[in-house]
Each structure stands twice: as structure tokens, then as C-alpha cells.
Amino acid sequence: LFIVLYQCAAQNNTSHSDSTFIVNDIFIVGNNKTKPFVILREMSLQPGSYITKGVIEYDKNRIYSLQLFNNVDIDVEPAELNKVNLIVLIHERWYIYPFPVFGIKDRDWKKIFYGGGIININFRGRNEKIYAIGTLGYEPSLFLFYRNPQIHYESNTFLETSVGYSKSENKSPSSVQPGENFSLSTMSASLNFGRRFGISHTVGSGIAYQIIKVSEFIPDRLLNPWGQDAFPIFNIAYKYDTRDLVDYSMYGTLISAKINKYGLGQSNINYWRYYLDYRRFIPIVNHLTLAARTYTAISSGSKIPSYNRVYLGYDERIRGHFRKLYEGENVFGVSTELRFFIFPPITFKVDEIPIPEFSVWKFGIAAAIFADAGTTWYLHQSFTFDRFKKGYGVGLHFLFPYSFVLRAEYAFNEYRQGEFILDITAAF
């Protein structure tokens, strides 16, 4: 079945490959703040490229995925024989503002947090992000972040840095004393550098430092015996991303790999973790896409602390076991979805809203059939399919302005027990 679908998708994507029109030049209209190179570096079409309807639509979605614009259009104007000019029409979002914060942690509506912050999503018009956020409620925190996606135009190098403090609830059921839980206080700082190659490939490396304390020290809650874990984290990462829309993908591939090393010259803190996330989105016919994902996190070392275990039931979940928690030091999961747009996304203007940056809205509705499976295990255990948790179901997905996605789904587990799921963001 997967081979047949892939072949159909490949035929669909190459049906316009015989285009004879060539891009002469590219003009951008509406970028009052944004520098032209921010938009141009997302486009696969460049002067000299052959254009097709499919590639134009793909580039529109790539630009929209920057999350800087309410709407993106690309018009074609004749230039000379067999050549055309591309007119990129954008409507910029509000880029600097204070904002309230309200949300849920671990995709659990009982874990509500609230607060406020100030953000500039397009600092200097270069797609630089700088923000400060403070939250109360569940797991209070304070976080400062800065990202420059292109330090130097010719080399496509980027920089990220952050500092933060958080007070979080212990998430490991196996480390809780009967009748009570404990909290962790974490101070952290990080610095990452990397480089982007073309529009699809990114490599990077970085260093972070964490200091972790517990509200009540008991042996085995931390790796060090004196009540505080302080250690560096080194990482290297690679990402390949050809997805059309990041918030709700219908085409493309994502491969994300990362290696973290925890501790340096410390006998108590010395372990590794290897991450891999593979996602594929294959268009079958118009507005119908087969989506698939495989992900894993594998640990190695003498001992993994309870505060850095992995789970199914927090950020990653198996629909059908959505409210169940499975703990381990390694995790593996797979997901598939058949996505169909009942109401393809449209963009419209609400004239009653006086602020132009908030007057352009995007809305769409998709239906989905899905199936999930996954498992966790500890270092002393073997990977086995016998422990896999499974689920399947159907749902409606609502696409709202500012890249917000709401999912209403009904899922069954392998025992045919059903549950209703209301969640924000796409499953993957």
C-alpha cells in the first residue's frame, strides 16, 4: 500500500515538470519591516529556475512557515520571451508586542500556566527572535531567549542563546515516595551555533549548563550525593526539512538527528542521549496526504537521572493511551495519519479590526484517520514489540490564524477502549 501511494504521489508531483517558463527576476511587495533576503532564502525558485504551479505553491507555504506574515501570494508577470517575473505579495504580522501567556503543560488540561512576556519576532527585520517570558501556575518559570538565523548572509550561520529558571514537578512516578511528590529547581544557560546549507539542510552544535536542585533531597533523586547536580551539556545536531507548512504539513520530509553529552570529567554525571525524528508527508491526490512519523531517543551511560527520563504521556503520546503515562530511559514510536482538507485553508480580511496586522485571518478544516504505536524501556531491558502500546481513531483538525491548530479526536486502544482527545498543535 505504501509503495503504491508513494508512486501515485511521485506521479502527481512531476505532472508539471515540462514547464518552459523561466524566472527572470523576483520582486517583493509589502515587506515594510522584513529584509528581502529573509524571504528569498526560503524560496526554491530563483532567477533562471523553471516555474510550475506546484513549486509556486510550495514556496508560498515555505515563506508562510516563517510565521512572520498573515498572508503570502506569488503572482506571475510576463517579462520577455519564455521569461516571467515573480511578484511576492506579503502581509506582515504584528512583530513586537507584550502578550499574555496561557497554556497547558505536557498536553494536560489540568496543568495550566499563565503569565506574560514581551517579544519581537522580527528584530531588525531579519527574522531575529528576542523575547522574555515569565509564568505562574503550574511550573513557574522565567526565560530569556535570542535567535539570529543569519549572522552572516554569505555563510548562512546562525546563533541561539538563552538563560532561564524553572520550578517543575517531578515527572517520574518511580522516584516518588508514597503519598507525596517533589519539585525540581533548574537554572540553565545555553549557546548554540550552526549553519544552513540551501533551504533544506541545517547543522549545529552547542553547549549548555544546568544546575538542578530538589525540594527535598533523598538519594537517587539526583546523581550527586550532596543535593545538587551541576553539569555541562554538549550537543551536535542535523536537520533536513522540505515541509511545506510547519504548523500543519501536507508535503515534504523532516529528518532531525541530535546527540547530547551530559557531564564532563564527572564520575557521577556521564551519559549520552541520541535523538532521531523522521517525518514524511506524501500527497496522494489534491488535498489528501499520507503522513508518517518514526521517532526515538536512546540513552547510554552508567546511570540516567530520574529528572531526565523519557516518557509516553507528556509531550509524546499514543492516542488511545492519551492519558496514560509510560516511563523509561529509551523511547520509540510510530504514527501515521491520512489527512484530508474538508475546507482547504483560505485567507480573508476582517475589516472591523482596526489594526492591520491582526485583520488578515487564515482558516481551514481537515479530517484525519490515524494510528499510533510506541514503547519505553530502561537500560537493563531489551527492546521488544510485546510492550508496544497501540491506538487508532479519527478526528477533525482546525487551522486558525497565527499558526494555531486545534485537534478534536476520538481514539481506541488495542482493547477497543475509547477516549475523546482535545489537543492543540498538530500531532506531528
Summary of the structure (lengths in Angstrom):
residues: 428
radius of gyration: 23.3
end to end distance: 21.5
largest distance: 78.6
contacts: 1318
relative contact order: 0.09
helix: 10%
strand: 57%
